[in-house]
Amino acid sequence: MEHTHANRLIVLDTETTGLSTKDGNRIVEIGCVELIDRRLTGNNFHVYLNPERDSEEGALRIHGLTTEFLSTKPKFDSIANAFIDYIQGSELIIHNAPFDVGFLNYELARLPNGLTIETCSTVFDTLADAKKRHPSQRNNLDALCKRYGVDNSNRELHGALLDAQILAEVFLAMTGGQFSLMNESRAAESNANISTEIIVRSLENRPPLLVLRCTEEELHAHEARLDSIKECVWRK
């Protein structure tokens, strides 16, 4: 079944056995969350995969998925059609997209259907976008979580689904200041019949803002602080 919703975004992350496909590394986990009209739907795609090889030591430290655990999981070829069906016609939101897309295309190239990620979806790289928005700053996922106030306290080990959920929040904050929707997503996943009350703040009923002006002493202290900074951007 082909998904054709015009505003359907898929936030995607993978975990792998190592850093490069040139060394024969494979995907061990795919995690995707669906956004429609910038809202998490709970229609996620998540699978662990048997890579038919061991993870490199550095990769194993990152994701913690052992060869023993993965040995009973499906191989990529058995889930490829379901995965392609899930992402078909959507825009993929990926942090450092060349890495994940490279691995996914490597896996797809092992199959006879001749598909690539680019033939199924368009791709938006949040890392490239973050570098434009925040040049000369750290723009990994943890740094962006801190910058945009996204809770990543559960991220002791990297997991594809968890990282996709976190990236979805970062993406929404970075591209439009959307409020946190993680709890809404989890409720949708559990199919809980819980009505979520959304608080709407009315500008008409808001009390007047209290304006606090600095004292002359505080103003002089501020100017002295700026004087001590070389090439102060506030004065450019």
C-alpha positions as CSV (number, residue, x, y, z in Angstrom):
1,M,0.0,0.0,0.0
2,E,1.4,3.4,-1.0
3,H,1.2,6.3,1.4
4,T,0.5,9.5,-0.4
5,H,-0.4,12.0,2.4
6,A,1.1,15.3,1.3
7,N,2.2,16.3,4.8
8,R,3.6,12.9,5.9
9,L,7.1,13.0,7.4
10,I,9.1,10.0,8.6
11,V,11.8,10.6,11.2
12,L,14.3,7.8,10.8
13,D,17.4,6.5,12.6
14,T,19.5,3.4,12.3
15,E,22.1,1.5,14.3
16,T,24.9,-0.4,12.6
17,T,27.7,-2.9,13.2
18,G,30.3,-0.2,12.4
19,L,30.9,3.1,10.7
20,S,31.5,2.1,7.1
21,T,29.8,-0.2,4.5
22,K,33.2,-0.5,2.9
23,D,34.2,-2.8,5.8
24,G,31.0,-4.9,5.2
25,N,29.1,-3.4,8.1
26,R,25.4,-3.9,8.2
27,I,22.3,-2.4,9.9
28,V,21.2,-3.9,13.2
29,E,18.2,-1.6,14.0
30,I,15.8,0.7,12.1
31,G,13.6,3.1,14.0
32,C,11.0,5.4,12.4
33,V,8.3,7.6,13.7
34,E,5.5,9.1,11.6
35,L,4.5,12.8,11.6
36,I,1.4,13.9,9.8
37,D,0.7,17.6,9.8
38,R,3.6,18.0,12.2
39,R,2.0,15.7,14.8
40,L,3.3,12.3,15.9
41,T,0.7,9.6,15.1
42,G,2.2,6.6,17.0
43,N,2.3,4.7,13.7
44,N,6.0,3.7,14.1
45,F,8.2,1.3,12.3
46,H,10.8,-0.5,14.5
47,V,12.8,-3.6,13.9
48,Y,16.0,-5.3,15.1
49,L,18.0,-7.1,12.4
50,N,20.4,-10.0,12.2
51,P,23.4,-8.5,10.4
52,E,25.0,-11.9,10.0
53,R,28.2,-10.6,11.5
54,D,29.6,-9.2,14.8
55,S,29.5,-5.5,15.7
56,E,32.7,-3.7,15.9
57,E,33.7,-2.9,19.5
58,G,33.1,0.8,19.2
59,A,29.6,0.3,17.7
60,L,28.7,-2.2,20.3
61,R,29.6,0.3,23.1
62,I,27.2,2.7,21.4
63,H,24.1,0.6,20.9
64,G,24.7,-2.4,23.2
65,L,23.1,-4.9,20.7
66,T,25.0,-8.1,21.1
67,T,25.5,-10.7,18.3
68,E,23.6,-13.2,20.5
69,F,20.6,-10.9,20.8
70,L,20.5,-10.2,17.1
71,S,21.0,-13.8,16.0
72,T,17.3,-14.5,16.4
73,K,16.1,-11.4,14.6
74,P,15.0,-11.2,11.0
75,K,17.4,-10.4,8.2
76,F,17.0,-7.2,6.2
77,D,15.6,-9.0,3.1
78,S,12.7,-10.3,5.0
79,I,11.5,-6.9,6.2
80,A,12.6,-4.8,3.1
81,N,9.2,-4.8,1.5
82,A,7.4,-3.7,4.7
83,F,10.0,-1.0,5.2
84,I,9.8,0.4,1.6
85,D,6.0,0.3,1.9
86,Y,6.2,2.3,5.1
87,I,8.4,5.1,3.8
88,Q,7.1,5.2,0.2
89,G,6.2,8.7,-0.9
90,S,7.2,10.4,2.4
91,E,9.9,12.9,3.3
92,L,12.6,11.3,5.5
93,I,13.9,13.4,8.4
94,I,17.4,12.1,9.3
95,H,20.3,13.5,11.4
96,N,23.5,13.1,9.3
97,A,21.5,11.6,6.4
98,P,24.4,10.4,4.3
99,F,25.3,7.9,6.9
100,D,21.9,6.3,7.3
101,V,20.9,6.6,3.6
102,G,24.3,5.1,2.7
103,F,23.7,2.0,4.9
104,L,20.1,1.6,3.8
105,N,21.1,1.8,0.1
106,Y,23.8,-0.7,0.8
107,E,21.2,-3.1,2.2
108,L,18.8,-2.4,-0.7
109,A,21.6,-3.0,-3.2
110,R,21.9,-6.6,-2.0
111,L,18.3,-7.2,-3.1
112,P,17.1,-7.8,-6.7
113,N,14.5,-5.0,-6.8
114,G,16.9,-2.2,-7.7
115,L,15.4,0.3,-5.3
116,T,17.2,3.1,-3.5
117,I,16.0,5.4,-0.7
118,E,16.0,8.2,-3.2
119,T,13.5,6.4,-5.5
120,C,11.1,6.0,-2.6
121,S,11.4,9.2,-0.6
122,T,12.9,12.7,-0.4
123,V,15.4,13.3,2.4
124,F,15.9,16.2,4.8
125,D,19.1,16.2,6.8
126,T,18.7,17.9,10.2
127,L,22.4,18.0,10.7
128,A,23.0,20.0,7.6
129,D,20.1,22.3,8.5
130,A,21.4,22.7,12.1
131,K,24.9,23.7,10.8
132,K,23.2,26.5,8.7
133,R,21.2,27.7,11.7
134,H,24.1,27.3,14.3
135,P,27.4,27.7,12.5
136,S,30.6,27.0,14.5
137,Q,28.6,25.2,17.2
138,R,28.2,21.6,18.2
139,N,25.2,20.2,16.3
140,N,25.0,16.5,17.3
141,L,21.7,15.3,18.7
142,D,22.6,15.7,22.3
143,A,23.7,19.3,21.7
144,L,20.5,20.1,19.8
145,C,18.5,18.6,22.7
146,K,20.1,20.9,25.1
147,R,19.7,23.9,22.8
148,Y,16.0,23.3,22.2
149,G,15.1,22.0,25.6
150,V,14.3,18.4,24.5
151,D,14.5,15.8,27.2
152,N,17.0,13.1,26.3
153,S,17.6,11.8,29.8
154,N,16.8,8.2,28.7
155,R,19.5,8.2,26.1
156,E,22.2,6.2,28.0
157,L,22.6,3.9,25.0
158,H,21.8,4.8,21.5
159,G,18.6,3.2,20.2
160,A,17.2,3.8,16.7
161,L,13.6,4.2,17.8
162,L,14.4,6.4,20.9
163,D,16.7,8.5,18.8
164,A,14.1,8.9,16.1
165,Q,11.5,10.0,18.7
166,I,14.0,12.5,20.2
167,L,15.0,13.8,16.7
168,A,11.3,14.3,15.9
169,E,11.0,16.7,18.9
170,V,14.2,18.5,17.9
171,F,13.0,18.8,14.3
172,L,9.7,20.3,15.4
173,A,11.4,22.7,17.7
174,M,14.0,23.7,15.2
175,T,11.6,24.2,12.3
176,G,8.7,25.8,14.0
177,G,8.8,25.8,17.8
178,Q,6.3,23.0,18.2
179,F,5.6,21.9,21.7
180,S,6.7,18.5,23.0
181,L,4.6,15.6,21.8
182,M,6.4,12.6,23.2
183,N,3.7,11.9,25.7
184,E,1.0,12.2,23.0
185,S,3.0,9.7,20.9
186,R,3.3,7.2,23.7
187,A,-0.4,7.4,24.4
188,A,-1.1,6.7,20.7
189,E,1.2,3.8,20.7
190,S,-0.6,2.2,23.7
191,N,-4.0,2.9,22.1
192,A,-5.0,4.3,25.4
193,N,-8.4,6.0,25.3
194,I,-7.2,9.0,27.2
195,S,-8.5,12.5,26.2
196,T,-5.5,14.9,26.0
197,E,-6.4,18.3,27.2
198,I,-4.6,21.0,25.3
199,I,-4.2,24.3,27.2
200,V,-4.7,27.3,24.9
201,R,-3.4,30.5,26.2
202,S,-5.6,33.4,25.1
203,L,-3.8,36.7,24.4
204,E,-7.0,38.5,25.4
205,N,-7.0,37.0,28.9
206,R,-3.3,37.3,29.6
207,P,-2.5,39.8,32.4
208,P,-0.2,42.7,31.6
209,L,3.5,41.7,31.4
210,L,5.6,43.1,34.3
211,V,8.5,45.1,32.9
212,L,11.6,45.2,35.1
213,R,14.1,47.9,34.0
214,C,17.8,47.7,35.0
215,T,19.3,50.3,37.4
216,E,22.0,52.7,36.4
217,E,24.5,50.5,38.5
218,E,23.4,47.3,36.6
219,L,23.7,49.1,33.3
220,H,27.3,50.3,34.0
221,A,28.2,46.8,35.2
222,H,26.8,45.4,31.9
223,E,28.8,47.9,29.8
224,A,31.9,47.1,31.7
225,R,31.4,43.4,31.0
226,L,31.0,44.1,27.3
227,D,34.2,46.2,27.4
228,S,36.1,43.2,28.7
229,I,35.0,41.0,25.7
230,K,37.1,41.0,22.6
231,E,35.2,41.5,19.4
232,C,31.9,41.6,21.2
233,V,29.1,40.6,18.8
234,W,26.5,42.6,20.8
235,R,28.2,45.8,19.6
236,K,28.6,44.8,16.0
